């Protein structure tokens, strides 16, 4: 988990609670389910395609204030395509576990308490695998979803 936001190269397919989820492994670990765009070859997703995708979870300690009740987390979908143009027209799911211990410690240092909510934010586009079109027009939107933080001191 990074204390500085990584810029995404590609959008997630969705961040809504019907298609994505957050579950707690323990008070310091979350498991995210995230739908994302992939290239399908011969009706399957090849391992080499899956390995190009990473999902970076970050937070901004500088943006936290003493009155905050939400810990804001950002998911950045980064694809390493080595400059090639790839058409991704289907979506699949990524399941990732993240330690949020550092973000919780920073939040508690600023506010004196644990958060009541976790807010996840990501760039999404549920019609195409792009953040901007060929003319430079933004086609993705930033979406946030809120989850109750399930633990107290």
Secondary structure, DSSP 8 states (H G I E B T S, - for coil): -BSS----SB-BS--STTT-EEEEEETTEEEEEEEEEE--BTTB--HHHHTTEEEEEEE-GGG--TT--EEEEEEEEEE--TT------EEEEEEEEEE-HHHHHHHHHHHSS--SEEEEEEEE-SS-S-SB-TTS-B--EEEEEEEE-----
